[in-house]
Every structure is written in C-alpha cells, then in structure tokens.
C-alpha cells in the first residue's frame, strides 16, 4: 500500500510542508487583525494557509508544522522579547490533550524557545472544566482558569498560544503567572482570529 503525504497548508502532494507555503508564511507581515486584542503579539491572521496549518497541527497530528509556526512567530518578536527569562504556554484541557495526544501550544512554545535559545518550562495548569473550542464569543470572554507554579525567579515570562480570539485565555494565563510572582508577562500567539463583522 502506498501512502501519499500532502502539504498541511495547500494540499500539494509532498512530505511535510511545501516550500511555497513556508515562504508565503515567512513573508507575511501583519499590522492589524480587526478585533484582535492589542495586548497580544501575533504573527498571522487565522485564515487561509495559516488556518490550515494550525488545524493540521491540532487535529491531524502534523507536528512538523509546529516548527514553521514558531519560526513565523519569532519573526515578529522585538529584541526585548528575545531577552526574556523563560517560555511557557497556555495549556489546553487534560481531556483535549488526551484526545489529540499532544498540546499544540506546548509544541509551538518549545519550538519558539529553541529558536531564541531560552528555557521552556511548564508553569501553568488549566483548571477549566470545558474546552474553548466551539463556544461563542461571550463564553470565550470568561476564559479558562489557570493555576501557576511559583515563578518568582523569572523576571520576564513569554506565554505562547496557537490562536487568540478574545484574548481571555492569555489574560487568564498572564494573571496567574503574575500572582505566582512573575515580574512581567508577555503574551504571544501564532494567529489572531478576525472579528466576525470583518469576516462578513
């Protein structure tokens, strides 16, 4: 039996990710996604190739995508972020992690940390009973609840997620880290979801 691999971004018959998709993503400069939270640094709008790559990582276990998404995000970082003390991630629920066999935010965060030569640590525990996927904007604004491990020795923490919509998840993560002793928390996401009215 012959198994055919396809690019996660465009569907071309090729192993992993094709050069066209890689070059296209690395060339994108996003100034503003309508409705995206201003407090979050993001690299892409959650549509087109970017959306297909993230969905492939989340739901089809296409883990090679994590490195490319991390590279794209790192391209957007100013020197002050590269001089942080540690990278962590906004973890998904335990149920989602068991279903998928991985946490996509963790994979991206670890790739980001390797790219900028920083340690990556698991500092957050997701205490939410329900996942954010599939809920409406009002429910998302409530966000998950996080508990953070003690992190007073980290003056500047980078928190990574795959997609930001309302910013509630990353705000909750940043709050938990601040309570746990982090002096500064910067929130990062690979992609931002445009507001519904702009998509219409």
C-alpha positions in Angstrom: 0.0 0.0 0.0 1.3 3.5 -0.9 0.7 6.3 1.5 0.7 9.8 -0.1 1.7 12.8 2.1 0.2 16.2 1.5 1.3 19.7 2.5 -0.7 20.8 5.5 -1.1 24.3 4.1 -2.2 23.8 0.5 -2.7 20.1 0.0 0.1 19.6 -2.5 1.5 16.1 -2.8 4.6 16.4 -0.8 6.0 15.3 2.6 5.5 17.8 5.4 5.1 21.4 4.3 5.8 22.7 0.8 8.3 25.5 0.0 5.6 27.8 -1.3 3.6 27.6 1.9 6.7 28.1 4.0 7.9 31.1 2.0 4.5 32.6 1.9 4.1 32.5 5.7 7.6 33.8 6.5 7.0 36.7 4.1 3.7 37.9 5.7 3.8 41.0 7.9 0.5 41.5 9.8 0.0 45.0 11.1 -3.5 44.6 12.5 -6.2 41.9 12.5 -9.6 43.5 13.1 -10.9 42.7 16.6 -7.7 41.1 17.8 -6.6 42.0 21.4 -4.0 44.7 21.4 -2.1 43.2 24.3 -1.1 40.0 22.3 1.8 39.8 19.9 0.7 37.7 16.9 2.1 36.9 13.5 -0.8 35.9 11.2 -4.5 36.2 10.6 -6.3 33.0 11.3 -7.3 32.2 7.7 -6.0 30.7 4.5 -2.8 28.7 4.8 -2.2 29.7 8.4 -5.6 28.3 9.4 -5.0 25.0 7.6 -1.6 24.6 9.1 -2.9 25.2 12.7 -5.8 22.8 12.1 -3.4 20.2 10.8 -1.3 20.5 14.0 -4.3 20.4 16.3 -6.4 17.7 14.8 -4.3 15.7 12.4 -1.1 15.4 14.5 1.0 17.1 11.9 3.7 18.0 14.4 6.3 19.2 11.9 4.1 22.3 11.4 4.9 23.5 15.0 8.5 24.4 14.0 7.3 26.5 11.0 4.6 28.3 13.1 7.2 29.0 15.7 9.6 30.5 13.1 6.8 32.7 11.8 6.0 34.0 15.3 9.7 34.6 16.2 10.0 36.8 13.1 7.5 39.2 14.8 9.4 39.4 18.1 11.3 42.6 19.1 14.6 42.2 20.9 13.0 42.8 24.3 11.1 39.5 23.9 14.1 37.6 22.9 15.8 38.6 26.2 13.0 37.2 28.3 13.8 34.6 31.0 11.6 31.7 30.1 9.0 30.5 27.7 5.8 28.7 28.7 2.4 28.0 27.1 -1.3 28.3 27.8 -2.2 24.6 28.2 -5.3 23.0 26.8 -7.6 20.9 29.0 -6.4 17.5 30.0 -9.3 16.0 28.1 -8.2 17.7 24.9 -4.6 16.7 25.4 -5.7 13.0 25.8 -7.9 13.2 22.7 -5.2 14.7 20.5 -2.1 13.0 22.0 -0.4 16.4 22.4 -0.8 20.0 23.3 -0.3 22.2 20.2 0.6 25.3 22.3 3.3 23.3 24.1 4.8 22.1 20.8 4.9 25.7 19.4 6.3 27.1 22.7 9.1 24.6 22.8 10.0 25.4 19.2 9.9 29.1 20.0 12.2 28.6 23.0 14.7 26.6 20.9 14.7 29.3 18.2 15.6 32.1 20.6 17.7 30.0 23.0 15.5 30.3 26.1 14.4 27.6 28.5 10.9 26.3 28.2 9.0 25.3 31.4 5.5 24.1 32.2 4.3 26.8 34.5 0.6 26.7 34.1 -2.2 24.2 35.0 -5.5 24.5 33.2 -8.3 24.2 35.7 -11.2 24.7 33.2 -13.9 22.1 33.1 -14.8 22.8 29.4 -12.7 23.5 26.3 -12.8 26.8 24.5 -13.3 25.3 21.1 -16.8 25.7 19.7 -18.1 28.2 22.3 -19.4 31.6 21.4 -17.6 34.9 21.9 -19.4 35.8 25.2 -18.4 32.4 26.7 -14.9 32.8 25.5 -14.6 36.1 27.3 -15.0 34.2 30.5 -11.9 32.2 29.6 -10.4 29.2 31.3 -8.9 29.3 34.8 -5.2 28.7 35.3 -3.1 28.0 38.4 0.6 28.9 38.0 3.6 27.3 39.6 5.8 29.5 41.7 7.9 31.6 39.3 9.5 34.5 41.3 12.9 33.8 39.8 11.5 34.7 36.3 11.5 38.4 35.7 10.0 38.1 32.2 7.8 35.2 31.1 6.6 34.6 27.5 3.3 32.8 27.2 2.6 31.2 23.9 -0.7 30.0 22.4 -1.7 28.9 18.9 -4.7 31.2 18.2 -6.1 34.2 20.0 -9.7 35.2 19.6 -10.9 37.4 22.6 -7.6 37.2 24.5 -9.3 35.8 27.5 -7.1 32.6 27.7 -3.9 34.6 27.5 -5.2 37.2 30.0 -6.0 34.5 32.5 -2.6 32.9 32.0 -0.8 36.2 32.5 -2.8 36.9 35.6 -2.0 33.5 37.1 1.7 34.0 36.4 1.7 37.5 37.9 0.0 36.2 41.1 2.7 33.4 41.2 5.4 36.0 41.2 6.4 36.8 37.6 7.5 40.4 37.3 6.5 40.7 33.6 4.4 38.5 31.4 4.2 38.9 27.6 1.5 37.1 25.6 2.1 35.6 22.1 0.0 33.8 19.6 0.8 32.4 16.2 -2.5 33.7 14.7 -5.4 36.1 15.6 -9.0 35.4 14.6 -10.6 38.4 12.8 -13.8 39.8 14.4 -17.0 38.3 13.0 -18.1 41.6 11.4 -14.8 41.9 9.5 -15.1 38.4 8.1 -18.6 39.2 6.8 
